[in-house]
């Protein structure tokens, strides 16, 4: 893959969203028993969005240039898009309207020393920072210990989505809910592709994953997008066993495109005890994997 074709992205995204909605779900009458299209027809979407059929057809063919926010919001309602899908649609529209001479944003691959200081000051919870490509940019000691299996791959920066799809056996052992993790990883990467379609490293990553993983190709073709803001993550760590962690993902206003992830556990739970054990295990290691070096094996 040498580039992310914006018109193709728009066409396939709108087409897949249209195909999943039935007339009944949209409150439209259904005449006749045989419909040759899956989901809504283009003219039905146009009617629901309050635009002409020709205009909607032009948009679904990949042309969102000039579409106003009100038209885009009407499409959001007509296609019953969730918040992540709305964000993706607006990102695709912004990219359609952007000047072709505008310099593309390159996601950061390092952090300022002050950001690393913040991570190091968080001693009771694994905390790490990633960019939109899911490169691990910086970590505290507990995060290095927690993500030991991910850091076993010597490639740097370590990349969680590469681990999920190109090391499936290790990833299935590490992530209790592997299928959900795999689905979400591809969906979050698709969201980033809409925001930053000219990122050469992102294009290379998508090409690598598409070439080497049938599962990724399937997930990528679904056109699904998803936010990664908070939730529960269940991990099996080789040194301390299963951890049921709550996570919060926070955007860094001072570092656009970077996200701080923090994993915690309620006091008194087995996972809280396991995190303390993990901290002791980490302290006992001469060298755990950092963003620049591969980790040693647990004893």
C-alpha positions as CSV (number, residue, x, y, z in Angstrom):
1,X,0.0,0.0,0.0
2,X,1.6,3.3,-1.2
3,X,-1.2,5.6,-0.1
4,X,-4.6,5.8,1.5
5,X,-7.0,6.9,-1.3
6,X,-9.4,9.4,0.3
7,X,-12.2,8.9,-2.3
8,X,-12.1,5.2,-1.8
9,X,-12.2,5.6,2.0
10,X,-15.3,7.9,1.7
11,X,-17.1,5.6,-0.8
12,X,-16.5,2.5,1.3
13,X,-17.3,4.1,4.6
14,X,-20.6,5.6,3.4
15,X,-21.5,2.4,1.5
16,X,-21.0,0.1,4.4
17,X,-22.9,2.3,6.8
18,X,-25.8,2.5,4.4
19,X,-25.8,-1.2,3.9
20,X,-26.3,-2.1,7.5
21,X,-29.5,-0.1,8.0
22,X,-32.9,-1.5,7.0
23,X,-35.8,0.7,6.0
24,X,-37.7,-0.5,9.1
25,X,-34.8,0.8,11.3
26,X,-35.2,4.2,9.6
27,X,-39.0,4.3,9.9
28,X,-39.5,4.0,6.1
29,X,-42.2,2.0,4.5
30,X,-41.2,-1.0,2.5
31,X,-43.0,-1.7,-0.8
32,X,-42.7,-5.1,-2.4
33,X,-40.8,-8.1,-1.1
34,X,-37.7,-8.0,-3.2
35,X,-35.0,-5.4,-2.6
36,X,-31.9,-5.8,-4.7
37,X,-29.7,-3.8,-2.3
38,X,-28.6,-4.6,1.2
39,X,-29.8,-1.9,3.6
40,X,-31.0,1.5,2.4
41,X,-31.0,2.7,-1.2
42,X,-29.1,5.8,-2.0
43,X,-32.3,7.7,-2.7
44,X,-33.6,6.7,0.7
45,X,-30.5,8.1,2.4
46,X,-30.9,11.3,0.4
47,X,-34.5,11.7,1.5
48,X,-33.6,11.0,5.1
49,X,-30.8,13.5,5.0
50,X,-32.8,16.1,3.1
51,X,-30.5,16.4,0.1
52,X,-31.0,15.6,-3.6
53,X,-30.3,12.1,-4.8
54,X,-27.6,13.5,-7.2
55,X,-25.8,15.2,-4.3
56,X,-25.8,12.2,-2.1
57,X,-24.6,10.0,-5.0
58,X,-21.7,12.4,-5.5
59,X,-20.8,12.2,-1.8
60,X,-20.9,8.5,-1.7
61,X,-18.7,8.4,-4.8
62,X,-16.0,10.0,-2.6
63,X,-16.6,13.7,-3.0
64,X,-17.2,15.4,0.4
65,X,-15.5,18.7,-0.6
66,X,-17.8,21.6,0.1
67,X,-20.2,19.6,2.3
68,X,-21.4,21.8,5.1
69,X,-21.5,20.8,8.8
70,X,-25.3,20.8,8.6
71,X,-25.3,18.4,5.6
72,X,-22.7,16.1,7.4
73,X,-24.8,16.1,10.6
74,X,-27.9,15.2,8.5
75,X,-25.9,12.2,7.1
76,X,-25.0,11.3,10.7
77,X,-28.7,11.1,11.6
78,X,-29.8,9.4,8.4
79,X,-27.0,6.7,8.7
80,X,-27.4,6.4,12.5
81,X,-23.7,7.0,13.1
82,X,-22.2,6.8,16.5
83,X,-19.8,9.4,17.9
84,X,-16.7,7.7,16.5
85,X,-18.3,7.3,13.1
86,X,-19.3,11.0,13.2
87,X,-15.8,12.0,14.0
88,X,-14.5,9.9,11.1
89,X,-17.0,11.3,8.6
90,X,-16.1,14.9,9.6
91,X,-12.4,14.0,9.4
92,X,-12.8,12.6,5.9
93,X,-14.7,15.8,4.9
94,X,-11.9,18.0,6.3
95,X,-9.3,16.1,4.4
96,X,-11.4,16.4,1.2
97,X,-11.4,20.2,1.7
98,X,-7.7,20.4,2.7
99,X,-5.3,22.0,0.3
100,X,-3.2,19.4,-1.5
101,X,-0.1,21.5,-0.7
102,X,-0.7,21.5,3.0
103,X,2.1,19.8,4.9
104,X,0.8,16.5,6.5
105,X,1.1,16.1,10.3
106,X,3.7,13.6,11.4
107,X,2.7,11.9,14.6
108,X,5.4,12.3,17.3
109,X,7.8,9.4,18.1
110,X,9.3,10.9,21.2
111,X,8.1,13.0,24.2
112,X,9.5,16.0,26.1
113,X,11.5,15.2,29.2
114,X,8.7,16.8,31.3
115,X,6.2,14.2,30.0
116,X,8.5,11.4,30.9
117,X,8.8,12.9,34.4
118,X,5.0,12.8,34.7
119,X,5.0,9.1,33.8
120,X,7.8,8.3,36.2
121,X,5.9,10.1,39.0
122,X,3.0,7.7,38.5
123,X,4.3,4.8,40.6
124,X,1.2,2.9,41.6
125,X,-0.3,2.4,38.1
126,X,1.0,1.4,34.7
127,X,1.1,4.5,32.5
128,X,2.2,4.9,28.9
129,X,1.9,7.2,25.9
130,X,1.1,6.2,22.3
131,X,0.6,8.0,19.1
132,X,-2.2,7.5,16.6
133,X,-0.4,4.7,14.9
134,X,-0.3,2.8,18.3
135,X,3.5,3.2,18.6
136,X,4.5,3.1,22.3
137,X,6.3,6.3,22.7
138,X,7.1,6.4,26.5
139,X,6.3,4.3,29.6
140,X,6.8,4.2,33.3
141,X,8.5,1.2,34.9
142,X,5.2,-0.5,35.8
143,X,4.0,-0.2,32.3
144,X,7.2,-1.7,31.0
145,X,6.7,-4.6,33.3
146,X,3.0,-5.0,32.4
147,X,3.6,-4.9,28.7
148,X,6.6,-7.2,28.9
149,X,5.1,-9.6,26.2
150,X,4.5,-6.7,23.8
151,X,8.1,-5.4,24.3
152,X,9.6,-8.8,23.5
153,X,9.5,-7.9,19.8
154,X,12.9,-6.1,19.3
155,X,11.4,-3.6,16.8
156,X,11.2,-0.1,18.1
157,X,9.0,1.8,18.6
158,X,7.0,-1.2,19.8
159,X,3.5,-1.1,18.3
160,X,0.5,-2.7,20.0
161,X,-1.5,-3.3,16.8
162,X,1.5,-5.0,15.2
163,X,1.8,-7.3,18.2
164,X,-1.9,-8.1,18.1
165,X,-2.0,-9.1,14.4
166,X,1.6,-10.3,13.6
167,X,2.2,-12.2,16.9
168,X,-1.3,-13.7,17.3
169,X,-0.3,-16.6,19.5
170,X,1.5,-14.4,22.0
171,X,-1.3,-11.8,21.8
172,X,-4.0,-14.4,22.4
173,X,-2.2,-15.6,25.5
174,X,-1.7,-12.0,26.7
175,X,-5.1,-10.5,26.0
176,X,-7.9,-12.5,27.6
177,X,-10.4,-10.8,25.2
178,X,-8.3,-11.1,22.1
179,X,-11.1,-10.9,19.5
180,X,-12.3,-7.7,21.0
181,X,-8.8,-6.3,21.2
182,X,-8.2,-7.2,17.6
183,X,-11.4,-5.6,16.4
184,X,-10.8,-2.4,18.4
185,X,-7.2,-2.1,17.3
186,X,-8.1,-2.1,13.6
187,X,-11.1,0.2,14.2
188,X,-8.9,2.7,16.0
189,X,-6.3,2.6,13.3
190,X,-9.0,3.3,10.7
191,X,-10.0,6.3,12.7
192,X,-6.4,7.6,12.6
193,X,-6.3,7.0,8.9
194,X,-9.2,9.3,8.4
195,X,-7.6,12.0,10.5
196,X,-4.1,11.7,9.0
197,X,-4.3,9.9,5.7
198,X,-0.9,11.2,4.5
199,X,1.1,9.7,7.3
200,X,3.7,7.6,5.5
201,X,4.5,5.4,8.6
202,X,0.8,4.7,9.0
203,X,0.4,3.8,5.4
204,X,3.4,1.5,5.7
205,X,1.9,-0.1,8.9
206,X,-1.5,-0.7,7.3
207,X,0.3,-2.2,4.2
208,X,2.4,-4.5,6.4
209,X,-0.6,-5.7,8.4
210,X,-2.7,-6.2,5.3
211,X,0.0,-8.3,3.6
212,X,0.7,-10.5,6.6
213,X,-2.6,-10.9,8.4
214,X,-5.8,-12.2,6.9
215,X,-7.6,-11.3,10.1
216,X,-6.5,-7.7,9.8
217,X,-7.6,-7.6,6.1
218,X,-11.0,-8.6,7.2
219,X,-11.2,-6.1,10.1
220,X,-9.9,-3.3,7.9
221,X,-12.4,-4.0,5.1
222,X,-15.3,-3.6,7.6
223,X,-14.6,0.1,7.7
224,X,-15.5,0.1,11.4
225,X,-14.1,2.9,13.6
226,X,-14.0,3.1,17.4
227,X,-12.8,5.4,20.2
228,X,-10.5,4.2,22.9
229,X,-11.4,6.3,25.9
230,X,-12.1,4.1,28.9
231,X,-13.1,0.6,29.9
232,X,-11.8,-2.7,31.2
233,X,-8.8,-4.7,30.0
234,X,-8.0,-8.2,31.0
235,X,-4.5,-9.4,30.7
236,X,-2.5,-12.6,31.5
237,X,0.9,-11.6,32.6
238,X,3.6,-14.4,32.6
239,X,4.9,-13.4,36.0
240,X,1.8,-12.4,38.0
241,X,-1.2,-14.1,36.2
242,X,-4.4,-12.5,35.2
243,X,-5.1,-8.8,35.8
244,X,-8.5,-7.2,35.4
245,X,-7.7,-3.5,34.9
246,X,-9.7,-0.3,34.4
247,X,-8.2,2.0,31.8
248,X,-8.5,5.6,31.0
249,X,-7.1,7.1,27.8
250,X,-6.5,10.8,27.9
251,X,-5.6,13.2,25.1
252,X,-2.6,15.4,25.8
253,X,-3.5,19.0,24.8
254,X,0.2,20.0,24.9
255,X,1.1,17.1,22.5
256,X,-1.5,16.8,19.7
257,X,-1.9,13.3,18.5
258,X,-0.5,11.7,21.7
259,X,-2.6,9.8,24.3
260,X,-1.8,8.9,27.9
261,X,-3.1,5.5,29.0
262,X,-3.4,4.6,32.6
263,X,-4.4,1.3,34.1
264,X,-5.7,1.0,37.6
265,X,-7.4,-1.5,39.9
266,X,-9.7,-0.9,42.9
267,X,-8.0,-1.2,46.3
268,X,-8.3,-4.5,47.9
269,X,-8.9,-6.5,44.7
270,X,-6.8,-9.4,43.5
271,X,-5.6,-7.3,40.6
272,X,-4.5,-4.5,43.0
273,X,-2.4,-7.1,44.9
274,X,-1.1,-8.4,41.6
275,X,0.0,-4.9,40.5
276,X,2.0,-4.7,43.8
277,X,3.6,-8.0,43.0
278,X,4.3,-6.8,39.4
279,X,6.1,-3.7,40.8
280,X,8.2,-6.0,43.0
281,X,9.0,-8.2,40.0
282,X,9.9,-5.2,37.9
283,X,12.3,-3.9,40.6
284,X,14.0,-7.3,40.7
285,X,14.9,-7.2,37.0
286,X,18.2,-5.9,36.0
287,X,16.7,-4.6,32.7
288,X,13.1,-4.5,31.5
289,X,12.3,-3.5,28.0
290,X,12.1,0.2,27.4
291,X,11.1,2.1,24.2
292,X,14.6,1.6,22.9
293,X,15.7,-1.9,24.1
294,X,14.2,-5.3,24.2
295,X,13.2,-6.8,27.7
296,X,14.9,-9.6,29.5
297,X,12.9,-12.7,30.2
298,X,11.1,-13.3,33.5
299,X,12.7,-15.7,35.9
